[in-house]
């Protein structure tokens, strides 16, 4: 499916904002994986992302979609994300801020 730039931006804004990173450039998907705005449609980068349908109806409205890391997906039948990648917080204290986003395989 092809999306125009306004729709891509609307769906991007559904990603989780992290207070310590620029929300215009960095978000997290429903699996907690970091995604980078400029890497939409890119699959050879750590932060590439795609748009996934999350509602079973045939609607093409932006409400029916969410941003996901290109390796993660959404299972409409189960109503849950299917996660292969998440943020890497290994060696970080629970409340410690991330200085540089990074992801890891699950």
C-alpha positions as CSV (number, residue, x, y, z in Angstrom):
1,X,0.0,0.0,0.0
2,X,1.3,3.5,-0.8
3,X,0.8,6.4,1.6
4,X,1.1,10.1,0.9
5,X,3.5,12.2,3.1
6,X,0.7,13.6,5.2
7,X,-0.6,10.1,6.1
8,X,2.9,8.9,6.8
9,X,3.4,11.8,9.2
10,X,0.1,11.2,10.9
11,X,0.9,7.5,11.4
12,X,4.5,8.5,12.6
13,X,2.9,10.6,15.3
14,X,1.3,7.5,16.7
15,X,4.7,6.1,17.8
16,X,5.7,6.5,21.4
17,X,7.5,9.8,22.2
18,X,10.5,9.5,24.5
19,X,11.1,12.7,26.6
20,X,14.9,12.6,26.2
21,X,14.8,12.5,22.4
22,X,13.5,14.7,19.6
23,X,10.0,13.5,18.8
24,X,10.2,14.8,15.3
25,X,13.1,12.3,14.6
26,X,12.8,9.5,17.2
27,X,9.9,7.3,18.3
28,X,9.3,3.8,19.6
29,X,6.9,1.3,18.1
30,X,4.5,-0.9,20.1
31,X,7.3,-3.4,20.7
32,X,9.6,-0.7,22.2
33,X,11.9,-0.7,19.2
34,X,13.5,2.6,18.2
35,X,12.5,4.0,14.8
36,X,13.9,7.0,13.0
37,X,11.6,9.3,11.0
38,X,13.9,9.6,7.9
39,X,14.2,5.8,7.7
40,X,10.6,5.1,6.7
41,X,10.6,2.2,4.2
42,X,14.3,1.4,4.8
43,X,15.2,-2.1,5.8
44,X,19.0,-2.0,5.9
45,X,19.3,0.2,8.9
46,X,18.9,-0.4,12.7
47,X,16.0,2.1,12.9
48,X,14.0,1.5,9.7
49,X,10.3,1.4,10.0
50,X,7.1,0.6,8.1
51,X,3.4,1.1,8.5
52,X,1.3,-1.9,9.7
53,X,-2.5,-2.3,9.7
54,X,-3.8,-2.9,13.2
55,X,-7.6,-3.0,12.7
56,X,-9.4,-5.8,10.9
57,X,-11.9,-3.6,8.9
58,X,-11.1,-2.6,5.4
59,X,-10.7,1.1,6.2
60,X,-7.8,3.0,4.8
61,X,-8.1,5.7,7.4
62,X,-4.9,6.5,9.3
63,X,-6.5,5.3,12.6
64,X,-6.2,1.7,11.2
65,X,-2.4,1.9,11.0
66,X,0.6,2.2,13.4
67,X,4.4,2.7,12.9
68,X,6.5,-0.5,13.4
69,X,10.2,-1.3,13.2
70,X,10.6,-3.1,9.8
71,X,11.2,-6.4,11.6
72,X,8.2,-6.2,13.9
73,X,4.6,-6.6,12.9
74,X,1.0,-6.7,14.2
75,X,-1.2,-9.8,14.3
76,X,-4.8,-8.5,13.7
77,X,-6.4,-11.8,14.6
78,X,-4.8,-11.8,18.1
79,X,-4.9,-8.0,18.5
80,X,-1.2,-7.9,19.5
81,X,2.2,-6.9,18.2
82,X,4.6,-9.6,17.0
83,X,8.0,-8.4,18.3
84,X,11.4,-9.4,17.0
85,X,13.2,-6.2,17.9
86,X,13.0,-3.9,21.0
87,X,15.1,-1.2,22.5
88,X,18.4,-2.3,24.0
89,X,18.6,-1.3,27.7
90,X,21.1,-3.9,28.7
91,X,23.6,-2.4,31.3
92,X,21.3,0.6,32.0
93,X,19.6,1.3,35.3
94,X,15.8,1.4,35.2
95,X,15.5,5.2,35.3
96,X,18.7,6.0,33.4
97,X,18.3,7.9,30.1
98,X,19.5,6.5,26.9
99,X,22.2,8.7,25.4
100,X,22.1,6.9,22.0
101,X,19.1,4.8,20.8
102,X,19.9,1.2,20.1
103,X,17.9,-1.9,19.4
104,X,18.4,-5.6,20.0
105,X,16.9,-8.9,18.7
106,X,14.5,-10.7,21.0
